[in-house]
Amino acid sequence: HYKFLFSERNYAYLHGELGQGRIAAIDYRAVLGPALGLYLCQSARQSLSLELGAAYVRQVKQDEPAEDTANLRVAQYYEIKLPANAKLWEMIEVLPAFEDFDNFLLNCELGAEAALSERVNLRLVFTDKFNNQPATDKQRNDLQLIGGVGIKL
């Protein structure tokens, strides 16, 4: 992810992602594209932003030919900083294919992070990756709950 600020509220954004999902029978999915963003609210304590752009999506599902689509990308992100060096955030992103809006991806994330010390933090993230047209005989939702410890170098 790369963000370039034009002003206090407006920015350009380049999004790139590469992943796989063995349970969902996705050998790999690549997403790349630009967007324009707007901070609706931005302060030292919280931020709320919207993004609108396009994305190229290449998806290879198990035992199926590669699927290449040009997609609309609409995203929303909110973060609030809490006392004691903690924060909460949520993100929603939808990527419908331009040619067929019934072919879409929906990504949601809800997270919390808290400092255990000056250099160590604890992180808990819940994600839902929804694929409206999943691989054959697979579920549409890929739910994950990820916990981890981070160290600042």
C-alpha positions as CSV (number, residue, x, y, z in Angstrom):
1,H,0.0,0.0,0.0
2,Y,1.3,3.4,-0.9
3,K,-0.5,6.7,0.0
4,F,0.4,10.1,-1.4
5,L,-1.2,13.2,0.2
6,F,-2.4,16.0,-2.1
7,S,-3.7,18.0,0.9
8,E,-4.8,17.4,4.5
9,R,-7.9,15.6,3.3
10,N,-7.2,14.3,-0.3
11,Y,-4.8,11.5,-1.3
12,A,-3.9,9.1,-4.1
13,Y,-3.5,5.5,-3.2
14,L,-1.9,2.4,-4.8
15,H,-3.2,-0.9,-3.6
16,G,-1.4,-4.2,-4.1
17,E,-2.1,-7.6,-2.7
18,L,-1.1,-11.2,-3.4
19,G,-2.6,-14.1,-1.5
20,Q,-3.8,-17.7,-1.6
21,G,-6.5,-19.6,0.1
22,R,-6.1,-23.4,0.2
23,I,-9.3,-24.0,2.1
24,A,-11.2,-21.8,-0.5
25,A,-9.3,-23.6,-3.3
26,I,-7.7,-20.4,-4.5
27,D,-4.2,-21.1,-5.8
28,Y,-3.6,-17.3,-5.8
29,R,-5.3,-14.0,-6.1
30,A,-3.5,-10.8,-7.2
31,V,-5.1,-7.4,-6.8
32,L,-3.4,-4.2,-8.1
33,G,-4.9,-0.7,-8.7
34,P,-4.9,3.0,-8.0
35,A,-7.5,4.9,-6.0
36,L,-8.4,8.4,-4.8
37,G,-9.1,8.9,-1.2
38,L,-10.7,11.5,1.1
39,Y,-10.4,11.9,4.8
40,L,-13.9,12.7,6.1
41,C,-12.5,13.1,9.6
42,Q,-8.9,13.3,10.6
43,S,-7.5,14.2,14.0
44,A,-4.8,13.0,16.4
45,R,-7.3,10.6,17.9
46,Q,-9.3,9.3,15.0
47,S,-9.6,9.1,11.2
48,L,-12.3,8.1,8.8
49,S,-11.6,7.8,5.1
50,L,-13.2,6.7,1.8
51,E,-11.5,5.4,-1.3
52,L,-12.7,5.0,-4.9
53,G,-10.7,3.5,-7.7
54,A,-10.1,0.6,-10.0
55,A,-8.3,-2.7,-9.6
56,Y,-7.1,-5.5,-11.8
57,V,-7.8,-8.8,-10.2
58,R,-6.2,-12.1,-11.4
59,Q,-7.6,-15.1,-9.6
60,V,-6.6,-18.8,-10.2
61,K,-9.0,-21.3,-8.6
62,Q,-8.0,-24.9,-8.2
63,D,-8.8,-26.9,-11.3
64,E,-10.2,-23.9,-13.1
65,P,-8.7,-21.5,-15.7
66,A,-7.3,-18.1,-14.6
67,E,-9.9,-15.4,-14.3
68,D,-8.8,-11.8,-15.1
69,T,-11.2,-8.9,-14.3
70,A,-11.2,-5.2,-14.2
71,N,-13.0,-4.1,-11.0
72,L,-14.4,-1.1,-9.3
73,R,-12.8,-0.6,-5.8
74,V,-14.7,1.1,-3.0
75,A,-13.2,1.1,0.5
76,Q,-13.9,2.7,3.9
77,Y,-11.4,2.8,6.8
78,Y,-11.9,4.0,10.4
79,E,-9.3,4.1,13.2
80,I,-9.5,5.4,16.8
81,K,-6.6,5.7,19.2
82,L,-7.4,4.9,22.8
83,P,-5.5,5.7,26.0
84,A,-2.5,3.6,27.0
85,N,-1.2,3.3,23.4
86,A,-4.1,1.2,22.1
87,K,-6.2,1.5,19.0
88,L,-9.3,0.0,17.3
89,W,-10.0,-0.1,13.5
90,E,-12.4,-1.4,10.9
91,M,-12.2,-1.6,7.2
92,I,-14.7,-2.5,4.5
93,E,-13.7,-3.0,0.8
94,V,-15.9,-4.1,-2.1
95,L,-14.5,-5.0,-5.5
96,P,-17.3,-5.7,-8.1
97,A,-16.2,-6.6,-11.6
98,F,-17.1,-3.9,-14.1
99,E,-18.5,-6.4,-16.6
100,D,-20.7,-8.2,-14.0
101,F,-21.5,-6.6,-10.7
102,D,-22.7,-10.0,-9.4
103,N,-19.1,-11.1,-9.5
104,F,-17.6,-9.4,-6.5
105,L,-15.2,-9.7,-3.6
106,L,-16.1,-8.1,-0.2
107,N,-13.4,-7.8,2.5
108,C,-14.0,-6.7,6.1
109,E,-11.6,-6.3,8.9
110,L,-12.0,-5.5,12.6
111,G,-8.9,-5.1,14.8
112,A,-7.5,-4.1,18.1
113,E,-4.0,-3.4,19.2
114,A,-2.6,-2.6,22.6
115,A,1.0,-1.9,23.8
116,L,2.3,-4.3,26.3
117,S,5.5,-2.2,26.6
118,E,7.3,0.5,24.7
119,R,8.5,-2.1,22.1
120,V,6.0,-4.9,22.3
121,N,2.3,-4.9,21.3
122,L,-0.6,-7.4,21.2
123,R,-2.8,-7.5,18.2
124,L,-6.1,-9.3,17.5
125,V,-7.7,-9.1,14.0
126,F,-11.0,-10.6,12.7
127,T,-11.3,-10.8,8.9
128,D,-14.1,-11.9,6.6
129,K,-13.2,-12.4,2.9
130,F,-16.4,-13.0,0.9
131,N,-16.2,-14.2,-2.7
132,N,-19.6,-14.1,-4.4
133,Q,-18.4,-16.6,-7.0
134,P,-16.2,-19.1,-5.1
135,A,-14.5,-22.2,-6.5
136,T,-16.7,-25.2,-7.1
137,D,-18.1,-26.8,-3.9
138,K,-16.5,-24.1,-1.7
139,Q,-18.0,-21.7,0.8
140,R,-18.3,-18.0,-0.1
141,N,-16.9,-16.8,3.3
142,D,-13.4,-17.1,4.5
143,L,-13.4,-16.1,8.2
144,Q,-10.2,-15.7,10.2
145,L,-9.3,-14.7,13.8
146,I,-5.7,-13.8,14.1
147,G,-3.8,-13.0,17.2
148,G,-0.2,-12.0,17.4
149,V,2.6,-10.2,19.3
150,G,4.5,-7.4,17.5
151,I,7.9,-6.1,18.3
152,K,9.1,-2.6,17.2
153,L,12.8,-2.6,16.2
